[in-house]
């Protein structure tokens, strides 16, 4: 079982919750340095693996991935020895400007090709598996 950690929700309970999880998913966009160090120690003591979940990769963008975020995530992934990297099938930047959330992409052949290209580039930054999720998709199209 895994837990996507958010300090505003889990901080006061994590010492007890950690006993029941196999994976702790950290979000580099919102988990600071000191909290990351504390969670690394806690995971090591409890034999819990770490994955990272990101929000600003812009994997579905026609403009390509947002490279500064990917580079930051790769560094963070190495630091925490993450077993995987994950993000959304979505875009989060336009012309290098963060849009404050992830936006869904339509299911089209063109967007599948864009995702494939962006994932190939992204995979060059990570030696661990890449997981993608699609919770931002709210409309299917042909």
C-alpha positions in Angstrom: 0.0 0.0 0.0 1.2 3.5 -0.7 0.6 7.0 0.7 1.1 10.2 -1.2 2.5 12.4 1.6 1.3 15.9 2.2 2.6 17.5 5.4 -0.5 19.6 5.9 -2.5 16.4 6.1 -0.2 13.6 7.3 2.6 15.3 9.4 1.1 14.7 12.8 0.1 11.1 11.9 3.1 9.9 9.8 5.0 8.2 12.6 2.0 5.9 13.1 0.9 5.6 9.4 4.4 4.6 8.2 3.9 1.2 9.9 1.2 0.4 7.4 2.6 1.5 4.1 5.1 -0.1 1.6 5.7 3.1 -0.4 5.7 6.7 0.7 5.2 9.0 -2.3 6.9 12.4 -1.8 6.0 15.5 -3.8 9.1 17.6 -4.5 7.0 20.6 -5.4 5.6 20.8 -1.8 8.0 18.8 0.4 10.8 20.9 1.7 14.4 19.9 2.5 14.1 19.4 6.3 10.8 17.4 5.9 12.4 15.3 3.2 15.3 14.5 5.4 13.0 13.5 8.3 10.9 11.3 6.0 14.0 9.6 4.5 15.1 8.7 8.0 11.6 7.5 8.9 11.4 5.4 5.8 14.8 3.8 6.3 13.9 2.9 9.9 10.6 1.3 8.8 11.9 -0.4 5.5 9.5 1.7 3.4 10.4 2.6 -0.2 10.0 6.0 -1.7 8.5 7.2 -5.0 8.1 10.8 -6.2 5.0 12.4 -7.6 5.4 15.6 -9.5 3.1 18.3 -10.9 5.1 20.5 -13.2 6.7 18.3 -15.8 4.1 19.2 -18.4 4.3 15.8 -20.0 1.4 16.4 -22.3 2.6 19.7 -23.6 3.0 20.4 -27.3 5.8 22.7 -26.3 7.7 19.7 -24.8 8.5 18.9 -21.2 9.3 21.7 -18.7 13.0 20.9 -18.5 13.8 23.0 -15.3 11.2 21.0 -13.4 12.4 17.6 -14.8 16.0 18.4 -13.9 14.9 19.3 -10.3 12.8 16.1 -10.1 15.7 14.0 -11.3 18.0 15.5 -8.7 15.4 15.0 -6.0 14.7 11.4 -7.2 18.4 10.6 -6.9 18.6 12.2 -3.4 15.7 10.1 -2.0 16.7 7.0 -4.0 13.1 6.9 -5.4 11.9 3.7 -6.9 9.8 5.6 -9.4 8.9 9.0 -10.8 5.3 9.9 -11.5 3.3 12.8 -13.0 0.0 13.4 -14.8 -1.0 13.1 -18.5 -1.4 16.8 -18.6 0.3 20.1 -19.3 1.2 22.6 -16.6 3.2 25.3 -18.5 2.6 27.5 -21.5 5.6 29.4 -22.9 7.5 28.6 -19.7 4.9 30.0 -17.4 3.4 27.7 -14.7 -0.4 27.6 -14.9 -0.8 26.9 -11.2 -2.3 23.4 -11.8 -2.3 20.6 -14.3 -4.6 20.7 -17.3 -5.9 17.6 -19.1 -5.2 16.7 -22.7 -7.6 15.2 -25.1 -7.3 11.6 -26.3 -6.1 12.1 -29.9 -3.4 10.4 -32.0 -1.5 13.7 -32.0 -1.5 13.9 -28.2 -0.4 10.2 -27.9 2.6 11.0 -30.2 3.4 14.1 -28.1 3.2 12.1 -24.9 5.5 9.5 -26.4 8.1 12.1 -27.4 7.9 13.8 -24.1 8.2 10.5 -22.1 11.2 9.5 -24.2 13.0 12.7 -23.3 11.9 12.5 -19.7 13.2 8.9 -19.4 16.7 10.1 -20.2 16.7 11.9 -16.8 15.6 8.9 -14.7 16.9 5.4 -14.3 13.8 4.3 -12.4 10.4 3.5 -13.8 8.1 6.3 -14.9 4.4 6.1 -13.9 1.8 8.4 -15.4 -1.7 9.0 -14.1 -4.7 10.6 -15.7 -6.9 11.9 -13.0 -7.0 15.3 -14.7 -8.8 13.8 -17.7 -12.5 14.7 -17.5 -13.6 14.2 -21.1 -12.8 11.4 -23.5 -12.7 12.2 -27.2 -12.1 10.2 -30.3 
